[in-house]
Amino acid sequence: MTTEASVTFVGTATTVLDIGGFTLLTDPNFLHRGQRAYLGHGLWSKRRTDPALRIDQLPDLDAVVLSHLHGDHFDRVARRELDRRLPIVTTPQAERKLRRWGFRAADGLPTWESRELSRDGVTLRLTAVPGRHGPGLVDRLLPDVMGTVIDLERDGHREFRLYVTGDTLHRPMLAEIPERFPGIDAMLIHLGGTRIAGILLTMDAKQGADTVELVRPALTLPIHYDDYRVFRSPLRHFLDEARRRGFAHQVRTVARGERAPLR
């Protein structure tokens, strides 16, 4: 039996994941071109693109997966228009603020903890894995961030494994992810080389390629790379690096609004 697994790219790190009959929304960012995303500490960035979908165009959702609470990952549109009854799997830090905003089903996971969605003998397991948004002490000024490993199991047998990196830098702690979760079928990698005051806050092309070589997914799909002015590392730089290192055939690019298989 072939398990259906697909992604629809909405923009930034926002995707709709259809995995084995479950539908997830990641990092909801529905601001439009020219609007500002507020990043905290008086910082903001203006969006350069439009999302491919509006919230009212989304399919019925089983849950939201939120890597961290930044204005380009959970914006004021999401805060206003998302159903407050939706489960939101996120960091404990983000859970506290979301609950204050009325999202009572927000569920903060410490690193390596999991939550499950089950239906008709099929289970989708969401596990929080490490992420680090900034270098050194700078990371303390930024929201806590997590990656997520999503496992689909049917009658106790794993059929599909997806890793969503979240806004992390390439750091040695990421090595524990493929050790604990071998055989990753696909990876959604947050790129962009975000820089604020010259400080790198998300993976650029080189760090992204290093992460591919570390995790060794069967398929890599880049997202989060050109939507804001603080993104300084274009997608083409990552694709060039993939060709140089010999794994370009394992990279699939997805246009905004496009639905693509995850296998």
VOMI-776801 format. One line per field, with one value per residue (C-alpha): z, y, x; residue number from 1; residue in three letters. Coordinates in steps of 0.02 Angstrom, whole numbers, m for minus. Layout:
N
zz	Z | ...
yy	Y | ...
xx	X | ...
n	NUM | ...
res	ALA | ...
// end
This chain:
263
zz	0 | m51 | 78 | 6 | 68 | m12 | 24 | m39 | m24 | 32 | 60 | 190 | 301 | 278 | 201 | 199 | 230 | 179 | 255 | 261 | 272 | 403 | 357 | 446 | 427 | 465 | 526 | 470 | 387 | 285 | 274 | 99 | m1 | 78 | 252 | 400 | 505 | 681 | 751 | 928 | 1009 | 890 | 737 | 584 | 403 | 253 | 153 | m31 | m87 | m72 | 6 | m116 | m8 | 116 | 280 | 218 | 70 | 178 | 188 | 352 | 468 | 599 | 681 | 661 | 681 | 739 | 750 | 849 | 885 | 767 | 663 | 499 | 566 | 663 | 609 | 657 | 518 | 590 | 764 | 705 | 584 | 634 | 727 | 911 | 939 | 826 | 910 | 889 | 921 | 966 | 1098 | 1281 | 1270 | 1122 | 1205 | 1351 | 1239 | 1121 | 1267 | 1326 | 1151 | 1166 | 1076 | 1215 | 1119 | 1102 | 1157 | 1199 | 1179 | 1265 | 1151 | 1107 | 1170 | 1053 | 1024 | 920 | 806 | 774 | 660 | 585 | 636 | 572 | 688 | 651 | 781 | 799 | 893 | 943 | 897 | 931 | 845 | 878 | 802 | 839 | 886 | 1066 | 1179 | 1034 | 1042 | 1212 | 1132 | 1007 | 1030 | 1071 | 911 | 874 | 726 | 705 | 651 | 584 | 578 | 496 | 564 | 509 | 622 | 714 | 560 | 505 | 326 | 310 | 403 | 375 | 460 | 464 | 521 | 588 | 592 | 653 | 615 | 573 | 741 | 809 | 911 | 749 | 729 | 861 | 749 | 616 | 753 | 842 | 682 | 543 | 370 | 347 | 186 | 161 | 240 | 231 | 259 | 316 | 223 | 177 | 270 | 376 | 438 | 561 | 607 | 510 | 621 | 535 | 608 | 485 | 374 | 219 | 67 | 146 | 312 | 221 | 118 | 275 | 354 | 203 | 215 | 402 | 397 | 230 | 184 | 27 | m31 | 20 | m15 | 22 | 94 | 187 | 68 | m19 | 64 | 173 | 152 | 294 | 190 | 112 | 39 | m122 | m165 | m316 | m200 | m111 | m278 | m337 | m177 | m201 | m377 | m318 | m181 | m289 | m210 | m329 | m390 | m213 | m206 | m263 | m276 | m253 | m318 | m212 | m235 | m303 | m227 | m236 | m178 | m30 | m100
yy	0 | 169 | 306 | 473 | 613 | 784 | 966 | 1123 | 1272 | 1430 | 1540 | 1578 | 1421 | 1399 | 1234 | 1118 | 938 | 793 | 635 | 473 | 563 | 690 | 875 | 990 | 1175 | 1231 | 1403 | 1507 | 1669 | 1752 | 1931 | 2003 | 2091 | 2257 | 2214 | 2208 | 2056 | 2107 | 2010 | 2080 | 2203 | 2338 | 2240 | 2209 | 2154 | 2192 | 2048 | 2039 | 1904 | 1856 | 1692 | 1568 | 1541 | 1635 | 1557 | 1538 | 1437 | 1307 | 1128 | 1059 | 1045 | 916 | 1022 | 1164 | 1135 | 1295 | 1298 | 1460 | 1617 | 1748 | 1869 | 1784 | 1614 | 1656 | 1827 | 1941 | 1866 | 1692 | 1758 | 1839 | 1709 | 1534 | 1425 | 1440 | 1259 | 1191 | 1094 | 1189 | 1084 | 1203 | 1249 | 1268 | 1452 | 1481 | 1379 | 1501 | 1652 | 1564 | 1512 | 1693 | 1737 | 1610 | 1460 | 1338 | 1183 | 1245 | 1106 | 1144 | 999 | 990 | 923 | 738 | 731 | 677 | 699 | 583 | 600 | 435 | 382 | 215 | 120 | 257 | 363 | 524 | 556 | 731 | 739 | 900 | 897 | 1022 | 1190 | 1344 | 1510 | 1614 | 1601 | 1606 | 1733 | 1804 | 1648 | 1705 | 1859 | 1753 | 1641 | 1459 | 1356 | 1173 | 1059 | 922 | 741 | 678 | 489 | 401 | 228 | 104 | m44 | m12 | m4 | 156 | 204 | 379 | 498 | 687 | 809 | 995 | 1090 | 1250 | 1408 | 1329 | 1355 | 1206 | 1152 | 990 | 953 | 917 | 758 | 673 | 690 | 561 | 453 | 443 | 450 | 357 | 334 | 507 | 505 | 693 | 854 | 1027 | 1139 | 1321 | 1420 | 1605 | 1649 | 1774 | 1912 | 2050 | 2171 | 2056 | 1905 | 1743 | 1678 | 1543 | 1425 | 1496 | 1390 | 1315 | 1274 | 1203 | 1089 | 1036 | 989 | 886 | 790 | 766 | 710 | 615 | 624 | 536 | 701 | 883 | 1024 | 1201 | 1331 | 1498 | 1579 | 1738 | 1809 | 1944 | 2072 | 1996 | 1837 | 1859 | 1687 | 1654 | 1482 | 1473 | 1475 | 1320 | 1234 | 1276 | 1202 | 1046 | 1023 | 1052 | 921 | 795 | 784 | 897 | 747 | 730 | 910 | 960 | 1142 | 1186 | 1345 | 1442 | 1363 | 1202 | 1034 | 911 | 731 | 702 | 540
xx	0 | 71 | 46 | m4 | 109 | 111 | 150 | 67 | 185 | 93 | 246 | 381 | 375 | 188 | 137 | m12 | 43 | m68 | 1 | m97 | m264 | m209 | m194 | m72 | m33 | 144 | 201 | 49 | 105 | m33 | 27 | 30 | 164 | 214 | 148 | 266 | 305 | 352 | 499 | 512 | 633 | 571 | 625 | 518 | 535 | 425 | 355 | 404 | 281 | 98 | 40 | m34 | m189 | m296 | m348 | m526 | m460 | m373 | m439 | m504 | m355 | m311 | m176 | m51 | 136 | 221 | 411 | 416 | 318 | 391 | 288 | 336 | 281 | 123 | 63 | m81 | m189 | m167 | m201 | m362 | m430 | m372 | m496 | m449 | m501 | m364 | m225 | m61 | 95 | 236 | 365 | 317 | 362 | 246 | 107 | 98 | 72 | m48 | m157 | m162 | m224 | m365 | m289 | m333 | m277 | m98 | 19 | 200 | 320 | 489 | 625 | 604 | 424 | 284 | 98 | m10 | m159 | m250 | m391 | m447 | m291 | m175 | m67 | 26 | 160 | 235 | 401 | 489 | 674 | 814 | 834 | 940 | 885 | 1039 | 1223 | 1280 | 1198 | 1097 | 987 | 923 | 846 | 749 | 598 | 630 | 623 | 594 | 603 | 474 | 486 | 320 | 297 | 150 | 113 | m18 | m56 | 106 | 218 | 301 | 259 | 330 | 446 | 461 | 579 | 532 | 686 | 609 | 714 | 874 | 1056 | 1166 | 1234 | 1314 | 1156 | 1063 | 1165 | 1056 | 904 | 955 | 1028 | 860 | 757 | 849 | 775 | 701 | 600 | 586 | 647 | 569 | 719 | 704 | 836 | 852 | 1011 | 915 | 1029 | 988 | 1128 | 1244 | 1205 | 1152 | 988 | 933 | 1030 | 1111 | 1157 | 1313 | 1232 | 1081 | 1192 | 1285 | 1118 | 1066 | 1230 | 1204 | 1022 | 1031 | 846 | 788 | 711 | 741 | 617 | 679 | 559 | 579 | 702 | 641 | 486 | 565 | 702 | 802 | 824 | 996 | 1038 | 940 | 873 | 987 | 1139 | 1074 | 1037 | 1213 | 1284 | 1178 | 1247 | 1425 | 1407 | 1316 | 1143 | 1044 | 944 | 875 | 812 | 638 | 585 | 402 | 321 | 197 | 27 | 101 | 62 | 206 | 232 | 346 | 414
n	1 | 2 | 3 | 4 | 5 | 6 | 7 | 8 | 9 | 10 | 11 | 12 | 13 | 14 | 15 | 16 | 17 | 18 | 19 | 20 | 21 | 22 | 23 | 24 | 25 | 26 | 27 | 28 | 29 | 30 | 31 | 32 | 33 | 34 | 35 | 36 | 37 | 38 | 39 | 40 | 41 | 42 | 43 | 44 | 45 | 46 | 47 | 48 | 49 | 50 | 51 | 52 | 53 | 54 | 55 | 56 | 57 | 58 | 59 | 60 | 61 | 62 | 63 | 64 | 65 | 66 | 67 | 68 | 69 | 70 | 71 | 72 | 73 | 74 | 75 | 76 | 77 | 78 | 79 | 80 | 81 | 82 | 83 | 84 | 85 | 86 | 87 | 88 | 89 | 90 | 91 | 92 | 93 | 94 | 95 | 96 | 97 | 98 | 99 | 100 | 101 | 102 | 103 | 104 | 105 | 106 | 107 | 108 | 109 | 110 | 111 | 112 | 113 | 114 | 115 | 116 | 117 | 118 | 119 | 120 | 121 | 122 | 123 | 124 | 125 | 126 | 127 | 128 | 129 | 130 | 131 | 132 | 133 | 134 | 135 | 136 | 137 | 138 | 139 | 140 | 141 | 142 | 143 | 144 | 145 | 146 | 147 | 148 | 149 | 150 | 151 | 152 | 153 | 154 | 155 | 156 | 157 | 158 | 159 | 160 | 161 | 162 | 163 | 164 | 165 | 166 | 167 | 168 | 169 | 170 | 171 | 172 | 173 | 174 | 175 | 176 | 177 | 178 | 179 | 180 | 181 | 182 | 183 | 184 | 185 | 186 | 187 | 188 | 189 | 190 | 191 | 192 | 193 | 194 | 195 | 196 | 197 | 198 | 199 | 200 | 201 | 202 | 203 | 204 | 205 | 206 | 207 | 208 | 209 | 210 | 211 | 212 | 213 | 214 | 215 | 216 | 217 | 218 | 219 | 220 | 221 | 222 | 223 | 224 | 225 | 226 | 227 | 228 | 229 | 230 | 231 | 232 | 233 | 234 | 235 | 236 | 237 | 238 | 239 | 240 | 241 | 242 | 243 | 244 | 245 | 246 | 247 | 248 | 249 | 250 | 251 | 252 | 253 | 254 | 255 | 256 | 257 | 258 | 259 | 260 | 261 | 262 | 263
res	MET | THR | THR | GLU | ALA | SER | VAL | THR | PHE | VAL | GLY | THR | ALA | THR | THR | VAL | LEU | ASP | ILE | GLY | GLY | PHE | THR | LEU | LEU | THR | ASP | PRO | ASN | PHE | LEU | HIS | ARG | GLY | GLN | ARG | ALA | TYR | LEU | GLY | HIS | GLY | LEU | TRP | SER | LYS | ARG | ARG | THR | ASP | PRO | ALA | LEU | ARG | ILE | ASP | GLN | LEU | PRO | ASP | LEU | ASP | ALA | VAL | VAL | LEU | SER | HIS | LEU | HIS | GLY | ASP | HIS | PHE | ASP | ARG | VAL | ALA | ARG | ARG | GLU | LEU | ASP | ARG | ARG | LEU | PRO | ILE | VAL | THR | THR | PRO | GLN | ALA | GLU | ARG | LYS | LEU | ARG | ARG | TRP | GLY | PHE | ARG | ALA | ALA | ASP | GLY | LEU | PRO | THR | TRP | GLU | SER | ARG | GLU | LEU | SER | ARG | ASP | GLY | VAL | THR | LEU | ARG | LEU | THR | ALA | VAL | PRO | GLY | ARG | HIS | GLY | PRO | GLY | LEU | VAL | ASP | ARG | LEU | LEU | PRO | ASP | VAL | MET | GLY | THR | VAL | ILE | ASP | LEU | GLU | ARG | ASP | GLY | HIS | ARG | GLU | PHE | ARG | LEU | TYR | VAL | THR | GLY | ASP | THR | LEU | HIS | ARG | PRO | MET | LEU | ALA | GLU | ILE | PRO | GLU | ARG | PHE | PRO | GLY | ILE | ASP | ALA | MET | LEU | ILE | HIS | LEU | GLY | GLY | THR | ARG | ILE | ALA | GLY | ILE | LEU | LEU | THR | MET | ASP | ALA | LYS | GLN | GLY | ALA | ASP | THR | VAL | GLU | LEU | VAL | ARG | PRO | ALA | LEU | THR | LEU | PRO | ILE | HIS | TYR | ASP | ASP | TYR | ARG | VAL | PHE | ARG | SER | PRO | LEU | ARG | HIS | PHE | LEU | ASP | GLU | ALA | ARG | ARG | ARG | GLY | PHE | ALA | HIS | GLN | VAL | ARG | THR | VAL | ALA | ARG | GLY | GLU | ARG | ALA | PRO | LEU | ARG
// end
